[in-house]
């Protein structure tokens, strides 16, 4: 029997911090850091960080939905971001760090919208949930040195995750 494969794209600030939470889950085939949502083809990291490309840092996840349903991916996503901050994530500011769920089909859109509404209604946050939900656009993999950063540069990754405020925010709001 052939394995089912689907894709998901999530933007939640620095892509270094968005890989590990998904990469370590069952049913995940790959997690690629990259850029999406903009108007420049094959952008570089330097171009994206200028804010002039329209792209945001994101991760493209290839997964087996029979093992890891999209609903669970969205749940993991929320627990990695500050969904109340539209202007960036933690220490990273600007459009290239904005939180966005990019959907590939109407099922993904519906799941993301219902999950966002449920998170808003939960009262977990005292500000509105502002994460955007948009159609997927071309995804451009980032440079190789950005891929699997948490594995290649363990100490710097850990210091960055703590120092940016992400780890503390997640511990406070999600008790992780």
C-alpha positions in Angstrom: 0.0 0.0 0.0 1.4 3.4 -1.0 1.9 6.0 1.7 -0.4 9.0 1.5 1.4 12.3 1.4 0.1 15.9 1.9 1.7 19.3 2.5 1.1 22.0 5.0 2.8 25.5 5.2 3.0 27.4 8.4 4.7 30.8 9.1 5.3 31.5 12.8 8.3 33.8 13.0 11.9 32.6 12.7 11.7 29.3 10.7 14.6 27.9 12.8 12.1 27.5 15.7 9.3 26.1 13.6 11.1 23.0 12.5 11.7 20.9 15.6 8.1 20.9 17.0 6.9 19.2 13.7 10.1 17.3 12.8 9.8 15.2 15.9 6.2 14.0 15.4 5.1 10.7 13.9 3.9 10.8 10.3 6.1 13.7 9.4 8.1 13.0 6.3 10.0 16.3 6.0 10.1 19.9 7.3 11.7 22.4 5.0 12.5 26.0 6.0 11.8 28.6 3.3 10.0 31.6 2.1 6.4 32.1 0.8 3.7 34.6 0.3 5.7 37.2 -1.7 6.3 38.3 -5.2 10.0 37.6 -5.8 10.9 34.3 -7.3 13.7 32.3 -5.6 14.4 34.9 -2.9 17.5 34.8 -0.7 17.5 35.2 3.0 19.1 38.6 2.6 16.3 39.7 0.2 13.5 38.5 2.5 14.9 40.2 5.6 14.7 43.6 3.8 10.9 43.3 3.9 10.7 44.2 0.2 9.9 40.7 -1.2 6.5 40.3 0.5 7.7 36.8 1.6 7.5 35.5 5.1 9.7 32.8 6.7 7.8 29.5 6.8 8.1 25.8 7.0 6.7 23.4 4.4 5.7 20.1 6.0 5.3 16.9 4.1 3.3 14.4 6.1 1.2 11.3 6.1 -2.4 12.3 7.0 -3.3 8.8 8.1 -0.7 9.1 10.9 -0.7 12.9 11.5 -4.0 14.5 10.6 -4.0 18.2 9.6 -6.0 19.1 12.7 -3.1 17.9 14.8 -0.6 19.9 12.8 -2.7 23.1 13.3 -2.8 22.4 17.0 1.0 22.0 17.2 1.3 25.3 15.1 -0.7 27.3 17.6 1.5 26.1 20.4 4.6 27.5 18.7 3.4 31.1 18.1 2.0 34.2 19.6 -1.3 34.3 17.6 -2.1 37.7 18.9 0.9 39.4 17.3 0.4 40.3 13.6 3.6 42.4 13.4 6.1 39.6 13.9 6.9 36.9 16.4 8.8 37.5 19.7 12.1 39.3 19.0 11.6 39.1 15.2 9.6 42.0 13.9 8.2 42.8 10.4 6.2 41.1 7.6 8.8 38.4 7.0 8.0 37.1 10.5 4.2 37.4 10.5 2.1 34.4 11.6 0.2 32.8 8.7 -1.4 29.4 8.0 -1.2 28.8 4.3 -3.8 26.3 3.1 -3.7 24.0 0.0 -7.4 23.1 -0.2 -10.8 23.9 1.3 -10.5 21.2 3.9 -7.3 22.7 5.3 -8.9 26.2 5.2 -12.0 25.0 7.0 -9.9 23.2 9.7 -7.6 26.3 10.2 -10.6 28.7 10.5 -12.5 26.5 12.9 -9.3 26.0 15.0 -8.7 29.7 15.0 -12.2 30.4 16.2 -12.0 27.8 18.9 -8.7 29.3 20.1 -10.3 32.7 20.2 -13.3 31.4 22.1 -11.1 29.5 24.6 -10.1 32.6 26.4 -6.5 31.4 26.5 -5.3 34.8 25.2 -6.7 38.2 26.3 -6.2 39.8 22.9 -7.7 38.8 19.5 -6.2 36.0 17.5 -4.8 37.8 14.4 -3.0 34.9 12.6 -3.9 35.1 9.0 -5.2 32.2 7.0 -4.3 32.5 3.3 -4.1 30.3 0.2 -0.8 28.6 -0.3 1.6 30.3 -2.7 4.9 29.1 -4.2 7.3 27.9 -1.5 11.0 28.5 -2.0 13.4 26.5 0.2 15.8 28.5 2.2 19.6 28.2 1.9 21.0 24.9 3.2 22.5 26.5 6.3 19.0 27.2 7.5 17.7 23.7 7.1 17.4 21.6 10.3 19.1 24.4 12.2 18.1 22.9 15.6 20.2 19.8 14.8 23.2 21.6 13.2 23.6 24.4 15.7 22.1 23.0 18.9 23.5 25.5 21.4 22.8 28.6 19.3 19.3 27.3 18.5 18.6 26.8 22.3 20.0 30.3 23.2 18.0 31.9 20.4 14.8 30.2 21.3 15.1 31.3 24.9 16.5 34.7 24.2 13.9 35.6 21.6 11.1 35.1 24.2 9.5 32.3 22.3 10.3 29.5 24.9 9.1 31.5 27.8 5.9 32.5 26.0 5.1 28.9 25.1 5.8 27.7 28.7 3.5 30.5 30.1 0.6 30.0 27.7 0.8 26.3 26.9 2.6 24.9 30.0 5.1 23.1 27.8 
